[in-house]
Amino acid sequence: MMREQEKILNLAVEKILNYLEENQNPATPVVNYQSANLLQENFDLSLPEKGIGLEESIPIIESYLNHTTRTSSPKFFNQLWGGFEITGLLAEMVTSAANTSMYTYEVAPVATLIELKLIETLNNIIGFNNGEGVMVTGGTNANMIAMLCARNKFVPEAKKDGLDDKKLVAFVSDKSHYSFLKAANLLGIGTSNIIKVKSDIRNRMDVNALESAIQLAIIDGKTPFFVGATAGTTVAGAFDPLLDIAEVTKKYNIWLHVDGSWGGPVLLSEKHKHLLTGSELADSFAWDAHKLMGVPLICSFLLVKEKGTLFEVCSSGGTDYIFHDDENYSYDLGKISLQCGRKVDALKLWLSWKCYGTSGYGARIDRLFELTRYVTEYIRDSPDLELLIEPEFVNICFRYHPANGNFSAKELDSINLEIREKLMRSGQALVNYANYNGQMAIRLILANPEITEKDLDGFFSSFIQAAIAITKS
Ligand SMILES: Cc1ncc(COP(=O)(O)O)c(C=O)c1O
């Protein structure tokens, strides 16, 4: 490498490490919030005719980092991920340095074996004894390919001839992720053929309602083909009862998919894995390592119980120019993927797993549950806060609702929205909100085990102060 490149790389690493350290400083805002219009004025987006030279990239990198939302800050509770393991960053650097694509063994030999090892390991954890899988672009994509597998099982000719008039219908809970609707759109199922089954008081799919909906669809001349259960719903963090659902899908011979994009890795915790009892009864399973396992985005899997399914569903003709019939032909993962070029996403999880071990992940997840208990108690003990959902996972839905206040439902909604906005604009915290049963819920996610009880005390102190300022004004 040329000396100049080496110098710039070292300098860039120094800036990145400074950024990561700054993220941990209590004085650093989680975001220097600017509207899109303002940011376009303040950040030079122009692409020049004449290049500026490598050295000039350093202040640009610094400026980029200063304008990011600091997702590894202990004030970030907004998404189903936060913070990441440094092994992930290391592996991403190595992956980019080796710059290859996952379609063939010959261009990605070690990465292919690593991906296969991860797939075998995850299948064992889920309970798929003869399973297969592929890394995908996210849980959304995993859910879509799972639905495609089910579609092609029920209408095998669909791959070649397109869909006939079988009127396929799929079932998910009314708390499931929107990706199932996207899948139905893309696969020609139609979004109105996704039946949203009502959930029970714990936000879990109501199995009696599922069975009734299936029976109704059959009477209507439709073909139930897919049930998407969720392990860890996006807002409430609920786990659908897999054992009971599997009984129904077996009875009606329907494909059972588990969307474990968020909660799948709970299987790594001895203490909490009971939440997914029955996972082995599914036909497919979506697993995101970039959420609960703290691997940098994207690191996502679709696991399928029956070997051979993905080739059947995803392979196409016209590939002899790339997949050559040699001794490693069976290792070419491109044949079972919907992508052609595909980034190496396996190394970051594999390296992290090697460094921290399976028990390290168990401890990580247990710690997040422990922090959830802390927050839950905090909210329960506060006269100003109301817990809206009894947490079963690491999602905490609550709101400002002072016991001695006299606010209408509408006022409470707008006060809570304003609090969230105020915290974001001041950089004090980033926490999300969602409509929960017609009420505005603040959704706080604990995905980063580096967060401490003290950080959480700090968050609630800012939250209440913001609430007082808003309600007094
Ligand atoms: C339950 C659930 N499923 C699927 C997804 C989509 O995952 P991804 O963002 O990896 O596409 C999410 C995202 O938050 C989710 O919460």
The ligand as an ORCA input file, in Angstrom:
! r2SCAN-3c Opt
* xyz 0 1
  C     -40.985     -8.284     14.027
  C     -40.176     -7.733     12.894
  N     -40.086     -8.426     11.758
  C     -39.368     -7.998     10.717
  C     -38.704     -6.794     10.774
  C     -37.923     -6.318      9.592
  O     -36.575     -6.528      9.798
  P     -35.476     -5.816      8.889
  O     -35.416     -4.407      9.360
  O     -34.238     -6.599      9.173
  O     -35.927     -5.933      7.484
  C     -38.780     -6.028     11.933
  C     -38.082     -4.736     12.012
  O     -38.111     -4.035     12.954
  C     -39.541     -6.505     13.012
  O     -39.674     -5.804     14.136
*
